[in-house]
C-alpha cells in the first residue's frame, strides 16, 4: 500500500486550477471529471484509491464531496469523516478531481497532481482544500488598495476578505455583471467634537460564474452587503437585495446572494408600491403590515397628511416556514415573524411554528419579535421553486428600560453652548429636550417622528424605514452616481426633502434606514425641527435651507 499526503500548499502540488480571483470557475476540475472514459482496467489487477478530503478553511473533514478519477466514470462521495474509496481503477497514471459546493462558492477547481498506481496496489492519500491564507493572498493579489487617504483604523480597513456568488433565486444560475457593494459606518464620538461618522465602501462586479471578492475588509465591521443587476434601470434597482454581514474576526467570509429576476413594472405592481396615506387601511395593517409598520400606520390615521406612512411591499411566490426556539431550545409561542419589505406576517403557535406566504424571491431578512425583547433578525434565501424552512434561535436581549433623564447643570450648559436655548426662546421651530425624547420610548430613530406633522415614515421595498417631508423642495435618498457611463440609478425615496444635521455636521442618508443605524434614540440629547426656509442661520452645518431640517444634538456633544 502506498500512502501519500497532498495539501493545497504549496499550491502547485494540489491545485490544477490555482485559486483565482473573481470570475474564475472550477472549469479545470470539471474537465477532470468530464473527460471521456479510457476503458476497462488493464489486465493483471486494478488499483484501489482511498483517502480523506480535508476542509482547511474550517479545520474539519469535507463531507459529501465527490471525488472523481480523471478520464473515467469512477467516483466516490466522502462520508462524515471526509473519507472515500474508489475501486477498480486501471493501473498507470491517474488524477483526482474534487467537487463540492464550498469550492463552487470560492470559484476554484481542485485536482491532484498526476499519480501512478500499480496493479493490485492500494494508494492512500489526503487532499486538502486551500488554506484561508492561501485563498485570501491569491484573491487579493491584484485587488487595488483601499482608497487613498483612508484612515488606517481597525474600523476602516483590514485583512478580511469576503468571497461569494450571486445566483438567480429561482433557477440557481450564476448572475454575471451584477454589482455587489459592501458598506459600513465608522462612528467617532467625543465630548469636544461630538458625533461623527465615516462611511466606507467596497464594490465588485460578478464574473462569469457569478462570483465576486471584496478585499481589505476590517475584521470587526458590522456591514451591509447589497447586490443588484448592473443594467436594467428601475426594474433592476427594484430587485436589489441586501443582508447584514459581519466577519466577527474571521479572515475569510463566504456568502451567497440570490437575486430575483427583474420584471417590467405593471399597473398592478406600481399600485402595490405606490405611496399612499394609511388612513382607513385597517385590513392591510392587521392582515399584512409588520408590527412596526402597523403601529406607525395607526398613529397616522385620521390626521390627513400628518403621520402618513408609505408602504411599498414586494411580493412573489416564495414560502417560508420555520420554528422559533428560545435559549433553552424550547418553542417560543406568540412571537411575530415577518420578512422585511413583504406584506405577510405570522404569529408562532404553541410549538413555535410559523408560515409566511406570497414572499419575494431572493436574499431577504427575517425578523422575529417577542414582547419585552429586542427583535432578532436572520438572512433567508427565498425561492419560488420550493418552500424554505428555518429554525430561528431567539436570543433577543430584554428591552432596556430607559431611566429618567436627570437634567444637570452640565446638560443645561451644553444646550446653551450650542445655542439651543437661544433659538427655543425665539419661538420658531420645534424643540425636544432629552426628557421629551425619552418620553417617546422609541426603539429606532424614525419612531420618534411617527406622529409629527409634516413628516411621514417611508418603508422601502427591503423593509427599512426612513423619514420624508410632506412638503418642501424635492430630493432623493440614495441617488447613486453613474458607474462606467451607465445611467444613474434614482434613489429609493424621492419627494419633498428632509435634511439632517448631527452635532453641527450635515448628514446625508446613502440609503433608506441610515439614520436608524447612525444614531440611536438613547444617544440623543436634544432635537430641533424647522420647516423649510425657517431654519436660523446661526446653526452650523445647515446646507439645505429649502428642506425640512432636523437638527440632532447627541449627549456626547452636550457633555452628558
C-alpha positions as CSV (number, residue, x, y, z in Angstrom):
1,X,0.0,0.0,0.0
2,X,1.3,3.4,-0.9
3,X,0.3,6.4,1.2
4,X,0.6,9.9,0.0
5,X,-0.4,13.2,1.7
6,X,-1.2,16.1,-0.6
7,X,-2.1,19.6,0.7
8,X,-3.1,22.7,-1.1
9,X,0.1,24.4,0.0
10,X,2.4,24.6,-1.9
11,X,-0.4,25.3,-4.4
12,X,1.3,23.6,-7.5
13,X,1.2,20.3,-5.6
14,X,-2.5,20.0,-5.4
15,X,-4.4,22.6,-7.5
16,X,-4.8,22.1,-11.2
17,X,-6.7,25.4,-11.3
18,X,-4.9,27.8,-8.9
19,X,-7.1,29.8,-6.5
20,X,-8.2,32.5,-8.8
21,X,-9.8,35.9,-8.4
22,X,-13.4,36.9,-9.2
23,X,-14.7,35.4,-12.4
24,X,-12.9,32.1,-12.0
25,X,-14.8,28.9,-12.3
26,X,-14.0,25.3,-11.4
27,X,-13.5,24.5,-15.1
28,X,-10.3,22.6,-14.7
29,X,-11.8,20.3,-12.2
30,X,-14.9,19.9,-14.3
31,X,-12.7,18.8,-17.2
32,X,-11.1,16.2,-15.0
33,X,-14.5,14.6,-14.2
34,X,-16.0,15.0,-17.7
35,X,-13.2,13.6,-19.8
36,X,-14.2,10.6,-21.9
37,X,-13.7,7.1,-20.3
38,X,-10.4,5.4,-21.1
39,X,-11.9,1.8,-21.0
40,X,-11.8,-1.1,-18.6
41,X,-8.9,-1.6,-16.1
42,X,-5.8,-3.3,-17.5
43,X,-5.3,-7.0,-17.0
44,X,-3.3,-8.2,-14.1
45,X,-5.3,-6.4,-11.4
46,X,-6.6,-3.0,-10.7
47,X,-5.8,-0.1,-8.3
48,X,-7.8,1.0,-5.3
49,X,-7.7,4.6,-4.2
50,X,-8.6,5.5,-0.6
51,X,-8.1,8.8,1.2
52,X,-9.6,11.7,3.1
53,X,-10.6,15.2,1.9
54,X,-9.9,18.0,4.4
55,X,-11.6,21.4,4.6
56,X,-8.7,23.6,5.6
57,X,-11.0,26.6,5.9
58,X,-12.8,25.2,8.8
59,X,-10.3,22.7,10.0
60,X,-12.7,19.8,9.5
61,X,-13.4,17.0,7.1
62,X,-15.0,17.9,3.8
63,X,-18.1,15.8,3.9
64,X,-20.4,14.8,0.9
65,X,-17.7,15.9,-1.6
66,X,-17.5,14.0,-4.9
67,X,-14.0,12.6,-5.7
68,X,-13.7,11.6,-9.4
69,X,-11.0,9.8,-11.4
70,X,-9.8,11.8,-14.5
71,X,-10.8,10.1,-17.7
72,X,-13.3,7.6,-16.2
73,X,-16.8,7.5,-14.8
74,X,-15.4,6.2,-11.5
75,X,-16.1,8.4,-8.4
76,X,-17.0,8.2,-4.7
77,X,-18.6,10.5,-2.2
78,X,-16.8,11.4,1.1
79,X,-18.5,10.3,4.3
80,X,-18.9,12.1,7.6
81,X,-15.2,11.8,8.3
82,X,-14.2,13.0,4.8
83,X,-13.1,9.5,3.8
84,X,-13.6,8.0,0.4
85,X,-12.7,4.8,-1.5
86,X,-12.6,4.1,-5.3
87,X,-12.2,0.5,-6.6
88,X,-11.2,-0.9,-10.0
89,X,-9.0,1.9,-11.3
90,X,-6.8,1.0,-14.2
91,X,-3.0,0.7,-13.4
92,X,-0.9,3.7,-14.5
93,X,-1.1,7.4,-14.2
94,X,-4.3,9.0,-12.8
95,X,-5.5,12.2,-11.3
96,X,-8.4,13.0,-9.0
97,X,-10.8,15.9,-9.1
98,X,-12.8,17.1,-6.1
99,X,-16.3,18.7,-6.3
100,X,-18.2,20.4,-3.5
101,X,-20.5,23.5,-3.1
102,X,-17.8,25.1,-0.9
103,X,-15.4,25.0,-3.9
104,X,-18.1,26.4,-6.1
105,X,-18.6,29.3,-3.8
106,X,-14.9,30.0,-3.8
107,X,-14.8,29.8,-7.7
108,X,-11.9,27.4,-7.7
109,X,-11.2,23.9,-9.1
110,X,-9.4,21.3,-7.0
111,X,-7.5,18.5,-8.5
112,X,-4.5,16.3,-7.6
113,X,-1.2,16.2,-9.4
114,X,-0.6,13.1,-11.7
115,X,-0.1,10.0,-9.6
116,X,0.8,6.4,-10.6
117,X,-0.8,3.2,-9.4
118,X,0.5,-0.3,-9.9
119,X,-1.7,-3.4,-10.4
120,X,-3.0,-4.7,-7.1
121,X,-1.9,-1.6,-5.2
122,X,-3.9,0.5,-2.8
123,X,-3.0,4.2,-3.0
124,X,-3.9,6.2,0.1
125,X,-3.8,10.0,0.1
126,X,-5.1,13.1,1.9
127,X,-6.4,16.0,-0.2
128,X,-6.8,19.4,1.5
129,X,-8.6,22.5,0.2
130,X,-6.5,25.7,0.1
131,X,-6.0,27.4,3.4
132,X,-7.5,30.7,4.3
133,X,-4.2,32.4,4.0
134,X,-3.6,30.9,0.5
135,X,-7.1,31.9,-0.7
136,X,-7.0,35.5,0.6
137,X,-3.5,36.1,-0.7
138,X,-4.3,34.9,-4.2
139,X,-7.7,36.5,-4.4
140,X,-6.5,39.9,-3.4
141,X,-3.1,39.9,-5.1
142,X,-4.4,42.1,-7.9
143,X,-7.0,44.0,-6.0
144,X,-6.4,47.7,-5.8
145,X,-5.5,49.1,-2.3
146,X,-8.1,50.9,-0.2
147,X,-9.0,54.4,-1.3
148,X,-6.1,56.9,-0.9
149,X,-6.4,58.9,2.3
150,X,-8.4,56.3,4.1
151,X,-7.7,56.4,7.8
152,X,-5.9,53.2,8.7
153,X,-8.1,52.3,11.7
154,X,-9.3,48.9,12.6
155,X,-12.8,50.0,11.5
156,X,-11.8,51.4,8.2
157,X,-9.7,48.8,6.6
158,X,-8.2,45.4,7.4
159,X,-7.0,42.0,6.1
160,X,-10.5,40.5,5.8
161,X,-11.8,39.1,2.5
162,X,-15.5,38.4,1.5
163,X,-15.9,35.8,-1.3
164,X,-19.2,34.9,-2.6
165,X,-21.5,34.2,-5.5
166,X,-24.7,35.9,-6.9
167,X,-27.3,33.4,-8.2
168,X,-30.7,33.6,-9.6
169,X,-33.2,33.0,-6.8
170,X,-35.4,30.7,-8.8
171,X,-33.0,28.9,-11.1
172,X,-29.7,28.9,-9.2
173,X,-28.0,30.0,-12.3
174,X,-25.0,32.4,-11.8
175,X,-25.6,36.0,-12.5
176,X,-22.8,37.8,-14.4
177,X,-22.1,41.5,-14.3
178,X,-24.0,42.2,-11.1
179,X,-22.9,44.9,-8.7
180,X,-22.0,43.8,-5.2
181,X,-21.4,46.5,-2.6
182,X,-20.3,46.3,1.0
183,X,-20.8,49.4,3.1
184,X,-20.2,50.1,6.8
185,X,-20.1,53.1,9.0
186,X,-17.2,54.1,11.4
187,X,-18.5,56.1,14.3
188,X,-16.5,58.6,16.2
189,X,-17.7,60.4,19.3
190,X,-16.2,62.8,21.8
191,X,-17.4,65.5,24.1
192,X,-15.4,68.1,22.2
193,X,-16.1,67.1,18.6
194,X,-19.5,65.5,19.1
195,X,-20.7,62.6,16.9
196,X,-19.2,61.9,13.5
197,X,-19.4,59.1,11.0
198,X,-17.2,57.9,8.2
199,X,-18.8,55.7,5.5
200,X,-16.6,53.1,4.0
201,X,-17.4,51.1,0.9
202,X,-16.1,48.2,-1.2
203,X,-17.5,47.2,-4.6
204,X,-17.1,44.3,-7.0
205,X,-18.7,43.1,-10.2
206,X,-19.5,39.4,-10.6
207,X,-17.7,37.3,-13.1
208,X,-18.9,34.6,-15.4
209,X,-19.6,32.2,-12.6
210,X,-21.5,34.8,-10.6
211,X,-18.5,35.0,-8.2
212,X,-17.0,38.1,-6.5
213,X,-14.4,39.0,-4.0
214,X,-14.2,42.1,-1.7
215,X,-10.8,42.8,-0.1
216,X,-9.4,45.0,2.7
217,X,-12.4,44.5,4.9
218,X,-11.9,45.2,8.7
219,X,-12.4,42.1,10.8
220,X,-14.8,43.9,13.2
221,X,-17.0,45.6,10.7
222,X,-20.8,45.4,11.0
223,X,-21.7,45.9,7.4
224,X,-24.4,45.7,4.8
225,X,-23.9,43.6,1.7
226,X,-26.1,44.7,-1.3
227,X,-26.4,43.1,-4.7
228,X,-28.3,44.2,-7.8
229,X,-28.2,43.9,-11.5
230,X,-25.8,46.3,-13.2
231,X,-28.1,47.1,-16.1
232,X,-31.8,47.3,-16.3
233,X,-32.7,50.7,-14.9
234,X,-35.6,50.9,-12.5
235,X,-36.6,47.3,-12.8
236,X,-33.1,46.2,-11.8
237,X,-33.0,48.6,-8.9
238,X,-36.3,47.3,-7.6
239,X,-34.9,43.8,-7.3
240,X,-31.9,44.7,-5.3
241,X,-31.3,42.6,-2.2
242,X,-29.3,43.2,0.9
243,X,-28.2,41.4,4.1
244,X,-26.2,42.3,7.2
245,X,-22.8,40.7,7.4
246,X,-20.0,40.7,10.0
247,X,-16.6,39.0,9.7
248,X,-16.5,38.6,13.5
249,X,-12.8,38.4,13.5
250,X,-12.6,35.8,10.6
251,X,-10.1,36.4,7.9
252,X,-12.4,34.9,5.2
253,X,-16.2,35.1,5.0
254,X,-18.1,33.1,2.4
255,X,-21.6,34.3,1.3
256,X,-24.2,33.5,-1.4
257,X,-26.6,36.2,-2.5
258,X,-29.8,35.4,-4.5
259,X,-31.4,38.0,-6.8
260,X,-35.0,37.7,-8.2
261,X,-35.4,38.1,-11.9
262,X,-36.1,41.7,-12.9
263,X,-39.6,42.2,-14.2
264,X,-41.2,45.0,-16.2
265,X,-43.4,47.1,-13.9
266,X,-47.1,46.7,-14.4
267,X,-50.1,48.7,-13.3
268,X,-50.7,46.3,-10.5
269,X,-47.2,46.4,-9.3
270,X,-47.0,50.1,-9.4
271,X,-50.2,50.3,-7.4
272,X,-48.8,48.0,-4.9
273,X,-45.7,50.1,-4.4
274,X,-47.3,53.5,-4.6
275,X,-47.1,56.0,-1.8
276,X,-50.5,56.5,-0.2
277,X,-51.9,57.7,3.1
278,X,-52.6,54.9,5.5
279,X,-55.9,56.3,6.8
280,X,-58.6,53.7,6.9
281,X,-56.2,50.9,5.8
282,X,-57.3,48.7,8.8
283,X,-57.4,45.5,6.8
284,X,-53.9,46.0,5.4
285,X,-52.3,46.8,8.7
286,X,-54.0,44.0,10.5
287,X,-53.6,41.3,7.9
288,X,-50.3,42.3,6.3
289,X,-48.2,45.0,7.9
290,X,-45.3,44.3,10.1
291,X,-45.8,45.2,13.8
292,X,-43.6,48.4,13.4
293,X,-45.5,49.3,10.2
294,X,-48.9,48.7,11.7
295,X,-48.1,50.8,14.8
296,X,-46.8,53.7,12.7
297,X,-49.8,53.4,10.4
298,X,-52.3,53.5,13.3
299,X,-50.6,56.6,14.6
300,X,-51.2,58.4,11.3
301,X,-54.9,57.6,10.8
302,X,-57.3,60.5,10.9
303,X,-54.8,63.3,10.6
304,X,-54.8,64.0,6.9
305,X,-51.1,64.1,5.8
306,X,-49.8,64.1,9.3
307,X,-48.0,61.0,10.2
308,X,-48.7,59.5,6.8
309,X,-47.0,56.1,6.3
310,X,-45.9,54.9,2.9
311,X,-46.0,51.1,2.4
312,X,-44.0,49.7,-0.5
313,X,-44.4,46.0,-0.3
314,X,-42.9,43.5,-2.6
315,X,-44.5,40.1,-3.2
316,X,-43.9,36.8,-5.0
317,X,-44.4,33.1,-4.9
318,X,-41.9,32.1,-2.2
319,X,-43.0,30.4,1.0
320,X,-41.1,30.5,4.3
321,X,-41.8,28.2,7.2
322,X,-40.0,27.9,10.5
323,X,-39.8,27.3,14.2
324,X,-38.7,29.8,16.8
325,X,-36.9,28.4,19.9
326,X,-35.5,30.2,22.9
327,X,-32.1,29.8,24.5
328,X,-33.1,26.5,26.1
329,X,-34.2,25.2,22.7
330,X,-37.9,25.3,23.8
331,X,-40.6,26.6,21.4
332,X,-41.4,30.3,21.7
333,X,-45.2,30.8,21.2
334,X,-46.8,34.2,20.5
335,X,-43.8,35.7,18.6
336,X,-44.4,37.7,15.4
337,X,-42.5,36.8,12.3
338,X,-42.2,38.7,9.1
339,X,-39.8,39.4,6.2
340,X,-38.7,43.0,5.7
341,X,-40.5,44.5,2.8
342,X,-43.1,41.8,2.4
343,X,-46.7,42.0,3.4
344,X,-47.4,38.7,5.2
345,X,-46.9,38.3,8.9
346,X,-47.4,35.3,11.2
347,X,-47.6,34.5,14.9
348,X,-45.9,31.4,16.2
349,X,-48.1,28.7,17.6
350,X,-47.7,26.7,20.8
351,X,-44.9,24.7,19.2
352,X,-43.1,27.9,17.9
353,X,-44.1,27.2,14.2
354,X,-44.9,29.9,11.7
355,X,-45.6,30.1,7.9
356,X,-45.2,33.1,5.6
357,X,-46.6,33.2,2.1
358,X,-46.5,35.5,-1.0
359,X,-42.9,36.4,-0.3
360,X,-40.5,37.8,-2.9
361,X,-37.6,35.6,-4.0
362,X,-34.0,36.4,-3.2
363,X,-31.9,37.2,-0.2
364,X,-34.2,38.7,2.4
365,X,-34.2,39.5,6.1
366,X,-36.5,37.6,8.5
367,X,-37.5,39.5,11.7
368,X,-38.9,37.8,14.8
369,X,-40.3,39.9,17.7
370,X,-41.4,38.9,21.1
371,X,-42.9,41.3,23.7
372,X,-40.3,42.6,26.1
373,X,-37.3,41.6,23.9
374,X,-35.2,43.2,21.2
375,X,-36.1,41.8,17.8
376,X,-33.9,39.0,16.2
377,X,-33.0,39.1,12.5
378,X,-31.5,36.5,10.2
379,X,-30.9,36.3,6.5
380,X,-33.0,33.8,4.5
381,X,-32.7,32.7,0.9
382,X,-36.1,32.5,-0.7
383,X,-37.1,30.9,-3.9
384,X,-40.4,30.2,-5.8
385,X,-39.1,26.6,-6.6
386,X,-39.8,25.2,-3.1
387,X,-40.7,26.3,0.4
388,X,-37.8,27.2,2.7
389,X,-37.8,26.0,6.3
390,X,-35.6,27.6,9.1
391,X,-35.0,27.3,12.8
392,X,-34.7,30.7,14.4
393,X,-32.7,30.7,17.7
394,X,-34.4,33.6,19.6
395,X,-31.6,35.1,21.7
396,X,-33.1,38.6,21.9
397,X,-32.0,40.7,24.8
398,X,-34.6,42.2,27.2
399,X,-35.6,45.7,26.1
400,X,-33.6,48.1,28.2
401,X,-35.9,50.4,30.2
402,X,-34.6,53.9,29.8
403,X,-34.0,55.6,33.2
404,X,-35.5,59.1,33.7
405,X,-33.1,61.7,32.4
406,X,-31.6,63.9,35.1
407,X,-31.2,67.4,33.8
408,X,-27.9,68.5,35.2
409,X,-26.1,71.8,35.1
410,X,-23.7,70.3,32.6
411,X,-26.5,69.4,30.3
412,X,-28.0,72.9,30.6
413,X,-24.6,74.4,29.8
414,X,-24.4,72.2,26.8
415,X,-27.7,73.4,25.5
416,X,-26.6,77.0,25.9
417,X,-23.3,76.3,24.3
418,X,-24.8,75.0,21.0
419,X,-27.4,77.8,21.0
420,X,-30.4,75.5,21.6
421,X,-31.8,77.7,24.5
422,X,-31.5,80.9,22.5
423,X,-33.3,79.5,19.4
424,X,-36.0,78.0,21.6
425,X,-36.6,81.4,23.1
426,X,-37.2,82.9,19.7
427,X,-40.2,80.5,19.3
428,X,-39.6,79.4,15.7
429,X,-39.4,75.6,15.3
430,X,-39.9,72.6,17.4
431,X,-37.6,71.8,20.3
432,X,-37.2,68.5,22.1
433,X,-35.1,68.0,25.2
434,X,-33.7,64.7,26.5
435,X,-36.8,64.3,28.6
436,X,-39.1,64.8,25.6
437,X,-37.1,62.2,23.6
438,X,-37.1,59.7,26.5
439,X,-40.9,60.1,26.7
440,X,-41.3,58.7,23.2
441,X,-39.9,55.3,24.3
442,X,-38.6,54.9,20.7
443,X,-36.8,51.8,19.6
444,X,-35.4,53.3,16.4
445,X,-34.7,56.9,15.3
446,X,-37.7,57.0,12.9
447,X,-40.0,56.0,15.8
448,X,-39.6,59.5,17.2
449,X,-41.4,61.1,14.3
450,X,-44.4,58.8,13.6
451,X,-46.8,61.4,14.9
452,X,-45.0,64.6,13.9
453,X,-46.9,66.9,11.5
454,X,-45.2,67.3,8.2
455,X,-43.1,64.1,8.4
456,X,-44.1,60.6,7.3
457,X,-42.4,57.3,7.7
458,X,-41.5,55.6,4.4
459,X,-40.8,51.9,4.2
460,X,-38.7,50.8,1.2
461,X,-39.0,47.6,-0.7
462,X,-36.5,45.9,1.6
463,X,-38.5,47.0,4.7
464,X,-36.1,49.6,6.0
465,X,-37.7,52.8,7.3
466,X,-36.7,56.4,6.6
467,X,-38.4,59.8,7.1
468,X,-39.8,62.1,4.4
469,X,-41.2,65.5,4.5
470,X,-44.8,66.0,3.2
471,X,-43.8,69.4,1.7
472,X,-40.7,71.4,0.8
473,X,-38.4,71.0,-2.2
474,X,-37.7,67.7,-3.9
475,X,-34.9,65.3,-3.1
476,X,-33.9,61.7,-3.1
477,X,-32.3,59.3,-0.7
478,X,-29.5,57.1,-2.1
479,X,-29.2,58.7,-5.5
480,X,-26.3,56.6,-6.9
481,X,-23.8,58.3,-9.3
482,X,-23.2,56.7,-12.7
483,X,-20.8,53.8,-13.0
484,X,-18.9,53.4,-16.2
485,X,-21.1,55.6,-18.2
486,X,-24.3,53.8,-17.1
487,X,-27.5,55.8,-16.4
488,X,-27.5,56.9,-12.8
489,X,-29.8,54.9,-10.5
490,X,-32.5,57.0,-8.9
491,X,-32.9,56.9,-5.1
492,X,-35.4,54.7,-3.4
493,X,-37.0,57.5,-1.5
494,X,-37.9,60.6,-3.6
495,X,-40.1,63.5,-2.7
496,X,-40.0,66.7,-0.5
497,X,-36.6,66.6,1.1
498,X,-35.7,66.3,4.7
499,X,-32.2,67.3,5.8
500,X,-30.3,66.1,8.8
501,X,-27.6,67.9,10.8
502,X,-25.9,65.9,13.6
503,X,-23.7,67.8,16.0
504,X,-23.2,70.6,13.6
505,X,-22.3,68.4,10.7
506,X,-24.6,67.7,7.7
507,X,-25.6,64.0,7.4
508,X,-26.8,62.7,4.0
509,X,-28.5,59.3,4.0
510,X,-26.9,57.0,1.5
511,X,-29.9,54.7,1.6
512,X,-33.1,54.3,3.5
513,X,-32.7,53.4,7.1
514,X,-29.3,55.0,7.5
515,X,-30.3,57.3,10.4
516,X,-31.6,54.3,12.3
517,X,-28.1,52.9,12.1
518,X,-26.2,56.1,12.6
519,X,-27.8,57.4,15.8
520,X,-29.9,55.7,18.5
521,X,-32.7,57.4,20.4
522,X,-30.9,56.8,23.7
523,X,-27.8,58.7,22.4
524,X,-29.7,61.9,21.6
525,X,-29.7,64.8,24.0
526,X,-31.8,67.3,22.0
527,X,-33.6,67.8,18.7
528,X,-34.6,70.9,16.7
529,X,-37.0,70.7,13.8
530,X,-37.6,73.5,11.3
531,X,-39.9,73.8,8.3
532,X,-38.3,74.8,5.0
533,X,-37.0,78.4,4.8
534,X,-37.4,78.8,8.6
535,X,-34.1,77.4,9.9
536,X,-31.9,80.0,11.7
537,X,-28.7,80.9,10.0
538,X,-26.9,80.5,13.4
539,X,-27.0,76.7,13.1
540,X,-23.8,75.5,11.6
541,X,-23.9,72.6,9.1
542,X,-27.3,73.5,7.5
543,X,-26.8,73.4,3.8
544,X,-30.4,72.7,2.6
545,X,-32.4,75.7,3.8
546,X,-35.3,74.8,1.4
547,X,-35.8,71.4,3.1
548,X,-37.4,70.4,6.3
549,X,-34.4,70.3,8.7
550,X,-33.9,68.0,11.7
551,X,-31.1,69.2,13.9
552,X,-29.8,66.4,16.3
553,X,-27.5,67.1,19.2
554,X,-26.0,64.0,20.8
555,X,-25.5,63.6,24.5
556,X,-21.7,63.3,23.9
557,X,-21.8,66.7,22.2
558,X,-23.8,68.2,25.0
559,X,-21.5,66.8,27.7
560,X,-23.7,64.2,29.3
